[in-house]
Amino acid sequence: MLMAHPAVLTNLIEQYETLRLLHAENGSDEVRQRMDDVSYTLCVVTGTGDIDTALIAARYQLPGARPGDDSVISP
């Protein structure tokens, strides 16, 4: 399975959380569409079917998210 680059995941998570904090679901059509687009993209890049699962999966894929993750250990 292809995995998104950690920088892409971090950016998408930050965008989603910002939109959610600003209550984008109650905003203009353009803002709601942006939230839908970010949610959809998170689902696609994590291979999930809903935003809650996508956020969990995205965070899990970030370096340092798991104990013993070798991506944060210097050789």
PyRosetta script that sets phi, psi and omega in degrees:
from pyrosetta import init, pose_from_sequence

init()
pose = pose_from_sequence("MLMAHPAVLTNLIEQYETLRLLHAENGSDEVRQRMDDVSYTLCVVTGTGDIDTALIAARYQLPGARPGDDSVISP")
pose.set_psi(1, 134.4)
pose.set_omega(1, 175.2)
pose.set_phi(2, -71.4)
pose.set_psi(2, 144.4)
pose.set_omega(2, 179.4)
pose.set_phi(3, -123.8)
pose.set_psi(3, 139.7)
pose.set_omega(3, 178.7)
pose.set_phi(4, -70.0)
pose.set_psi(4, 150.3)
pose.set_omega(4, 177.1)
pose.set_phi(5, -63.9)
pose.set_psi(5, 142.2)
pose.set_omega(5, 179.8)
pose.set_phi(6, -54.0)
pose.set_psi(6, -35.3)
pose.set_omega(6, 178.9)
pose.set_phi(7, -64.5)
pose.set_psi(7, -36.7)
pose.set_omega(7, 178.3)
pose.set_phi(8, -67.5)
pose.set_psi(8, -45.3)
pose.set_omega(8, 179.3)
pose.set_phi(9, -61.7)
pose.set_psi(9, -44.5)
pose.set_omega(9, 179.7)
pose.set_phi(10, -60.7)
pose.set_psi(10, -43.9)
pose.set_omega(10, 179.5)
pose.set_phi(11, -62.4)
pose.set_psi(11, -45.0)
pose.set_omega(11, -179.9)
pose.set_phi(12, -64.3)
pose.set_psi(12, -42.0)
pose.set_omega(12, 178.3)
pose.set_phi(13, -61.9)
pose.set_psi(13, -45.3)
pose.set_omega(13, 179.7)
pose.set_phi(14, -62.8)
pose.set_psi(14, -42.2)
pose.set_omega(14, 178.1)
pose.set_phi(15, -61.9)
pose.set_psi(15, -46.7)
pose.set_omega(15, -178.5)
pose.set_phi(16, -61.6)
pose.set_psi(16, -47.1)
pose.set_omega(16, -178.0)
pose.set_phi(17, -64.0)
pose.set_psi(17, -38.0)
pose.set_omega(17, 177.4)
pose.set_phi(18, -64.5)
pose.set_psi(18, -46.7)
pose.set_omega(18, 178.9)
pose.set_phi(19, -62.0)
pose.set_psi(19, -40.3)
pose.set_omega(19, 179.6)
pose.set_phi(20, -65.7)
pose.set_psi(20, -43.4)
pose.set_omega(20, 178.9)
pose.set_phi(21, -62.5)
pose.set_psi(21, -31.6)
pose.set_omega(21, 178.5)
pose.set_phi(22, -86.5)
pose.set_psi(22, 5.9)
pose.set_omega(22, -180.0)
pose.set_phi(23, 55.4)
pose.set_psi(23, 49.2)
pose.set_omega(23, -177.9)
pose.set_phi(24, -58.5)
pose.set_psi(24, -27.7)
pose.set_omega(24, -179.5)
pose.set_phi(25, -62.6)
pose.set_psi(25, -18.4)
pose.set_omega(25, 178.5)
pose.set_phi(26, -103.5)
pose.set_psi(26, 5.9)
pose.set_omega(26, -176.1)
pose.set_phi(27, -88.0)
pose.set_psi(27, -162.3)
pose.set_omega(27, -179.5)
pose.set_phi(28, -67.5)
pose.set_psi(28, 168.5)
pose.set_omega(28, 178.3)
pose.set_phi(29, -57.1)
pose.set_psi(29, -40.9)
pose.set_omega(29, -178.6)
pose.set_phi(30, -64.8)
pose.set_psi(30, -42.1)
pose.set_omega(30, -179.0)
pose.set_phi(31, -69.4)
pose.set_psi(31, -42.3)
pose.set_omega(31, 177.3)
pose.set_phi(32, -62.2)
pose.set_psi(32, -39.6)
pose.set_omega(32, 178.7)
pose.set_phi(33, -64.0)
pose.set_psi(33, -39.6)
pose.set_omega(33, 178.6)
pose.set_phi(34, -63.1)
pose.set_psi(34, -41.6)
pose.set_omega(34, 178.7)
pose.set_phi(35, -65.2)
pose.set_psi(35, -41.9)
pose.set_omega(35, 177.0)
pose.set_phi(36, -61.6)
pose.set_psi(36, -41.3)
pose.set_omega(36, 179.9)
pose.set_phi(37, -64.5)
pose.set_psi(37, -44.5)
pose.set_omega(37, 179.5)
pose.set_phi(38, -65.3)
pose.set_psi(38, -42.1)
pose.set_omega(38, 178.4)
pose.set_phi(39, -61.4)
pose.set_psi(39, -46.3)
pose.set_omega(39, 179.3)
pose.set_phi(40, -60.5)
pose.set_psi(40, -45.6)
pose.set_omega(40, -178.9)
pose.set_phi(41, -62.5)
pose.set_psi(41, -42.1)
pose.set_omega(41, 176.4)
pose.set_phi(42, -59.8)
pose.set_psi(42, -41.9)
pose.set_omega(42, 178.6)
pose.set_phi(43, -63.6)
pose.set_psi(43, -42.6)
pose.set_omega(43, -178.7)
pose.set_phi(44, -65.6)
pose.set_psi(44, -48.3)
pose.set_omega(44, -175.0)
pose.set_phi(45, -72.1)
pose.set_psi(45, -16.7)
pose.set_omega(45, 178.0)
pose.set_phi(46, -104.3)
pose.set_psi(46, -6.1)
pose.set_omega(46, 179.8)
pose.set_phi(47, 68.7)
pose.set_psi(47, 33.9)
pose.set_omega(47, -178.7)
pose.set_phi(48, -117.2)
pose.set_psi(48, 173.3)
pose.set_omega(48, -175.6)
pose.set_phi(49, -113.2)
pose.set_psi(49, -4.3)
pose.set_omega(49, 177.1)
pose.set_phi(50, -146.1)
pose.set_psi(50, 157.7)
pose.set_omega(50, -171.5)
pose.set_phi(51, -65.8)
pose.set_psi(51, -37.0)
pose.set_omega(51, -179.8)
pose.set_phi(52, -62.6)
pose.set_psi(52, -45.2)
pose.set_omega(52, 177.8)
pose.set_phi(53, -67.2)
pose.set_psi(53, -37.8)
pose.set_omega(53, 179.2)
pose.set_phi(54, -62.6)
pose.set_psi(54, -41.6)
pose.set_omega(54, 179.1)
pose.set_phi(55, -64.6)
pose.set_psi(55, -41.6)
pose.set_omega(55, 177.8)
pose.set_phi(56, -63.0)
pose.set_psi(56, -47.8)
pose.set_omega(56, -178.7)
pose.set_phi(57, -63.4)
pose.set_psi(57, -41.7)
pose.set_omega(57, -179.7)
pose.set_phi(58, -63.1)
pose.set_psi(58, -45.6)
pose.set_omega(58, 179.6)
pose.set_phi(59, -64.4)
pose.set_psi(59, -36.5)
pose.set_omega(59, 179.9)
pose.set_phi(60, -65.7)
pose.set_psi(60, -30.5)
pose.set_omega(60, -178.3)
pose.set_phi(61, -81.1)
pose.set_psi(61, -10.4)
pose.set_omega(61, -179.1)
pose.set_phi(62, -74.6)
pose.set_psi(62, 146.0)
pose.set_omega(62, 178.3)
pose.set_phi(63, -57.7)
pose.set_psi(63, 139.1)
pose.set_omega(63, 179.2)
pose.set_phi(64, 83.0)
pose.set_psi(64, 1.8)
pose.set_omega(64, -177.6)
pose.set_phi(65, -75.9)
pose.set_psi(65, -22.0)
pose.set_omega(65, -177.4)
pose.set_phi(66, -120.5)
pose.set_psi(66, 143.6)
pose.set_omega(66, 174.5)
pose.set_phi(67, -59.9)
pose.set_psi(67, 135.6)
pose.set_omega(67, 178.7)
pose.set_phi(68, 78.3)
pose.set_psi(68, 12.7)
pose.set_omega(68, 178.8)
pose.set_phi(69, -63.9)
pose.set_psi(69, 115.6)
pose.set_omega(69, -175.5)
pose.set_phi(70, -73.1)
pose.set_psi(70, -5.4)
pose.set_omega(70, 179.2)
pose.set_phi(71, -76.7)
pose.set_psi(71, -11.6)
pose.set_omega(71, 179.4)
pose.set_phi(72, -110.7)
pose.set_psi(72, 3.3)
pose.set_omega(72, -179.5)
pose.set_phi(73, -98.1)
pose.set_psi(73, 126.5)
pose.set_omega(73, 178.8)
pose.set_phi(74, -73.6)
pose.set_psi(74, 141.0)
pose.set_omega(74, 178.7)
pose.set_phi(75, -71.5)
pose.dump_pdb("model.pdb")
